[in-house]
Amino acid sequence: MSAPLLWIVLPIALGGFLLFFRDERFLARMSAASALALGLLALVVPIDAALLLGPFSFKLAGTLNVLGRSFILQSEHGSLLAILYGLAAMWFFGAEALGLARRLAPLGLIILGLTVAALAVRPFLFAAVFIEIAVLLSVPMLLPLSQKPGRGILRYVIFQTLALPFILMAGWLLAGVEASPGDVTLTAQSTAMLAMGFAFLLSIFPLYTWIVMLLEESSPYIVGFLLWLLPQATVLFGMGFLDRYPFLRLSSELMTALRVAGLLMAVSAGLSAAFQRRLGRLMGYAAIAETGFLLVALSLGTTDGVQLVFMQIIPRGLGLTVWALSLAVIQSHADPPTFANAQGIARRLPFAAAGVILANFSAAGLPLLAGFPLRLILLEDLATLSSAQTIWLALGLLGLMTGAARTLGVAVLPGAEAGWSSRETRTQAALIALGVAALVALGLLPQVSQFLLKDLPALFERLGQGAL
């Protein structure tokens, strides 16, 4: 057996099989158990190394060839697979608590398998195709058959699809650059094409309008799942380009452009969050800002910057899970979830209110929460390059913090009901409480996740050697 067969083909096949079932509990638990099992296997079963089981020897091959294309998973991928499938299991458990398993679980497994395929395919240029397939498959998750598509969904599909021709064209031009590395014109054209493709994929300012619109047209939990998985896969895909082509990672102009784009996303999203009155939009702007933080970390051009990109995977995924689950619970009692409708919501939905507020504070870098160590390291590293840029990044964080503080104030105000009670189901309350506890634990003890992260920079061993 090969590793790509286990972590790519199997979840896609299982997701396709589950499409024929309708029972919410079965779908959620089957998907969550499968994702959890695959995550645990990624931790304990080495790739391309002999594993002794008593008198027997077993080796999981790291390569699978399909139609002239190779899917390669290295031993360093094990931790990344464990993180992705482990976090996905949390999303599937939460889907049962919200009654969304029929929409999320089967297609979510397929999209997860396609995401891993995008990270493993060689030539890696074909990753853009797998990401596009994942985007198209996500539409039935976002849009029930009886619902007419809104502007957010249309923009989402259009913008993500527009990225594909730019990236494929860039790949064709990059092949010419490898043959003629001294051709300055070809190098500039390929870099421009690549920048346009990733601008659409990552929804770089001002192309992120669809995110906040989509959160008002579809379930925030399903949108949150996509905001967790797709940008993370796209950033890792982009790191593959930087790792392979020296003229990209050694370009100080490109790194500066990445940093400016990241700062624009962080600052614009943070300031927008500070003045928002809709809880869904707050989550959308926080997700936008976090993508900006990823770009700023990557633009540092150092080994610490690459490590910081990987360090954000777990807190970002955990924070979005808690936030999306809590927001979906609030929306089921206060639709639409505006400040006016959510006034005093902490008195009726204390767990959901706490989840929304603490996840927001974590994204903003409040001390003692999971996001704080990451924001502190990013500010310190950026300060060595530019004090002005550090101030702008801090301004974006302040905007997110302001949005969280305003949400806290609205949530605890006296509403229509003066008493305190909990209207969440036991499952919803338990999942949110566990997520909040994990956010606090990662804030107090960030080193507990290092055993999962220490080998990940080896996936892009040439990164960190770029020019500043």
Residue pairs with C-beta under 8 A, 6 or more apart in sequence:
1 60
1 61
2 60
2 61
2 62
2 63
2 64
3 47
3 48
3 60
3 61
3 62
3 64
3 73
3 77
4 62
4 63
4 64
4 71
4 72
4 73
4 117
4 120
5 64
6 38
6 41
6 60
7 38
7 42
7 73
7 81
7 85
7 113
7 116
8 64
8 71
8 113
8 116
8 117
8 120
9 64
9 113
10 38
10 113
11 34
11 35
11 38
11 109
11 110
11 112
11 113
11 116
12 109
12 110
12 113
12 114
14 30
14 31
14 34
14 109
15 31
15 105
15 106
15 107
15 108
15 109
15 110
15 113
16 106
16 110
18 27
18 30
18 31
18 105
18 106
18 109
19 106
19 107
21 27
21 106
22 102
24 96
24 99
24 101
24 102
25 96
25 101
27 96
27 101
27 102
27 105
27 106
28 92
28 93
28 95
28 96
28 101
28 105
29 93
29 96
30 105
31 92
31 95
31 101
31 105
31 106
31 108
31 109
32 89
32 90
32 92
32 93
32 96
32 105
33 89
34 109
35 85
35 86
35 88
35 89
35 92
35 109
35 112
36 85
36 86
36 89
38 81
38 85
39 81
39 82
39 83
39 84
39 85
39 86
39 88
39 89
40 82
42 77
42 78
42 79
42 81
42 82
42 85
43 78
43 79
43 82
45 51
45 60
45 78
46 60
46 75
46 78
47 60
47 62
47 73
47 74
47 75
47 77
47 78
48 59
48 60
48 61
48 62
48 74
48 75
49 59
49 60
49 75
50 57
50 58
50 59
51 57
51 58
51 59
51 60
52 58
62 72
62 73
62 74
62 75
63 70
63 71
63 72
64 70
64 71
65 71
69 121
69 122
69 123
69 126
70 121
70 122
71 117
71 120
71 121
71 122
72 120
72 122
73 81
73 116
73 120
74 459
75 455
76 455
76 456
76 458
76 459
77 119
77 120
77 459
78 455
79 451
79 452
79 453
79 454
79 455
79 456
80 119
80 313
80 456
80 459
81 116
82 452
83 313
83 314
83 317
83 452
84 112
84 115
84 116
84 229
85 112
87 228
87 314
87 317
87 318
87 321
88 108
88 109
88 112
88 229
90 318
90 321
90 431
90 435
91 104
91 108
91 225
91 228
91 321
92 101
92 104
92 105
92 108
93 431
94 221
94 321
94 324
94 325
94 431
95 101
95 103
95 104
95 105
95 108
95 221
96 427
97 325
97 425
97 427
97 428
97 431
98 219
98 221
98 325
98 328
98 329
98 332
98 428
100 219
100 221
100 222
100 328
103 140
103 141
103 144
103 219
103 222
104 141
104 221
104 222
104 225
107 137
107 138
107 140
107 141
108 141
108 225
110 134
110 137
111 134
111 137
111 138
111 229
112 229
114 130
114 131
114 133
114 134
114 137
115 130
115 131
115 134
115 229
115 230
115 233
117 127
117 130
118 127
118 128
118 130
118 131
118 134
118 233
118 237
119 127
119 233
119 236
119 237
121 127
121 130
123 171
124 237
124 240
124 241
124 244
125 167
125 168
125 171
127 233
127 237
127 240
128 163
128 164
128 167
128 168
128 197
128 201
128 237
129 164
131 160
131 201
131 230
131 233
131 234
131 237
132 160
132 161
132 163
132 164
134 230
135 156
135 157
135 160
135 161
135 230
136 157
138 226
139 153
139 157
141 222
141 225
141 226
142 153
142 156
142 214
142 217
142 218
142 219
142 222
142 223
142 226
143 149
143 153
143 218
150 213
150 214
150 217
151 210
151 213
151 217
152 210
152 211
152 212
152 213
152 214
152 215
152 216
152 217
152 218
153 210
153 214
153 217
153 218
155 209
155 210
155 213
155 214
156 210
156 211
156 214
159 200
159 203
159 207
159 210
160 200
160 201
162 200
163 196
163 197
163 198
163 199
163 200
163 201
164 197
165 197
166 193
166 194
166 196
166 197
166 200
167 193
167 194
167 197
167 198
167 201
169 193
170 190
170 191
170 193
170 194
170 197
173 186
173 189
173 190
173 193
174 190
174 194
174 245
176 183
176 186
176 190
177 183
177 186
177 187
177 190
177 245
177 247
180 186
181 187
181 247
187 247
191 248
191 251
191 254
194 241
194 248
195 254
195 257
198 204
198 234
198 238
199 207
199 261
200 207
201 234
201 237
202 231
202 234
202 235
202 238
202 291
202 295
203 210
203 211
203 231
203 288
203 291
204 261
204 264
204 265
204 295
205 261
205 264
205 265
205 268
206 268
208 265
208 269
208 288
211 223
211 227
211 284
211 287
211 288
212 280
212 281
212 284
212 285
214 223
214 284
215 223
215 280
215 281
215 283
215 284
216 278
216 280
216 281
216 336
219 328
220 280
220 283
220 324
220 327
220 328
220 331
221 324
221 325
221 327
221 328
223 284
223 324
224 283
224 287
224 320
224 321
224 323
224 324
224 327
225 324
227 284
227 287
227 320
228 316
228 317
228 320
228 321
231 287
231 291
231 294
232 313
232 316
232 317
235 291
235 294
235 295
235 298
235 309
238 298
239 298
239 306
239 309
239 460
239 463
240 460
241 248
242 248
242 249
242 298
242 460
242 463
242 466
243 249
243 460
243 461
243 462
243 463
246 462
248 254
249 301
249 462
249 463
249 465
249 466
250 465
250 466
250 467
251 466
251 467
252 466
252 467
252 468
255 299
255 300
255 301
255 466
255 467
255 468
256 299
258 295
258 296
258 298
258 299
259 295
259 296
259 299
259 300
259 389
261 292
261 295
262 291
262 292
262 293
262 294
262 295
262 296
262 297
262 298
262 299
263 292
263 296
263 389
263 392
263 393
263 396
264 292
265 288
265 289
265 291
265 292
265 295
266 289
266 292
266 293
266 296
266 392
266 393
266 396
266 397
267 292
267 392
267 393
267 395
267 396
267 399
268 288
268 396
269 285
269 286
269 288
269 289
269 292
269 396
269 399
269 400
270 285
270 289
270 395
270 396
270 397
270 398
270 399
270 400
271 395
271 396
271 399
272 281
272 285
272 399
273 281
273 282
273 285
273 286
273 289
273 399
273 400
273 402
273 403
274 398
274 399
274 400
274 402
274 403
274 406
276 282
276 285
276 403
277 338
277 339
277 340
278 336
278 337
278 338
278 339
279 327
279 330
279 331
279 337
279 338
279 339
279 342
279 356
279 407
280 327
280 331
280 336
280 337
282 360
282 403
282 404
282 407
283 320
283 323
283 324
283 327
283 356
283 360
285 400
285 403
286 323
286 360
286 363
286 364
286 400
286 403
287 320
289 363
289 396
289 400
290 312
290 316
290 363
292 396
293 312
293 374
293 375
293 378
294 309
294 312
296 378
296 382
296 393
297 305
297 306
297 308
297 309
297 312
297 378
297 381
298 305
298 306
298 309
299 305
300 308
300 381
300 382
300 385
300 468
301 464
301 465
301 466
301 467
301 468
302 381
302 464
302 466
302 468
303 457
303 463
303 464
304 377
304 381
304 464
305 381
305 464
306 457
306 460
306 463
306 464
307 453
307 457
308 374
308 377
308 378
308 381
310 453
310 456
310 457
311 373
311 374
311 377
311 446
311 449
311 453
312 374
313 453
314 370
314 442
314 449
314 452
314 453
315 362
315 370
315 371
315 374
315 439
315 442
318 370
318 435
318 438
318 439
318 442
319 359
319 362
319 363
319 370
319 371
319 439
320 359
321 435
322 355
322 358
322 359
322 432
322 435
322 436
322 439
323 355
323 356
323 359
323 360
323 363
325 352
325 355
325 428
325 431
325 432
325 435
326 351
326 352
326 353
326 354
326 355
326 356
326 359
326 432
327 337
327 352
327 356
329 349
329 351
329 352
329 424
329 428
329 432
330 337
330 342
330 345
330 349
330 352
330 353
330 356
331 337
333 345
333 348
333 349
333 423
334 341
334 342
334 345
335 341
339 406
339 407
339 410
342 407
342 410
342 411
343 410
343 411
343 413
343 415
344 411
344 412
344 413
344 414
344 415
344 416
344 417
345 352
345 353
345 410
345 411
345 415
346 353
346 354
346 411
346 412
347 412
347 414
347 415
347 417
347 418
347 419
347 420
347 421
348 415
348 417
348 421
348 422
348 423
349 422
349 423
349 424
350 420
350 422
351 422
351 424
351 428
351 429
351 432
351 433
352 424
352 428
352 432
353 411
354 432
354 436
355 432
355 435
355 436
356 407
356 411
357 404
357 407
357 408
357 411
358 369
358 436
358 439
358 440
359 435
359 439
360 400
360 403
360 404
360 407
361 369
361 371
361 401
361 404
362 369
362 370
362 371
362 372
362 439
362 443
363 371
363 400
364 371
364 375
364 397
364 398
364 400
364 401
364 403
364 404
365 371
365 372
365 374
365 375
365 376
365 397
365 400
365 401
366 372
366 401
366 404
367 443
368 440
368 443
368 444
369 439
369 440
369 442
369 443
370 438
370 439
370 440
370 442
370 443
370 446
371 443
372 443
373 443
373 446
375 397
378 393
379 390
379 393
379 394
382 389
382 390
382 393
383 390
385 468
422 429
424 432
441 448
442 448
442 449
457 463
457 464
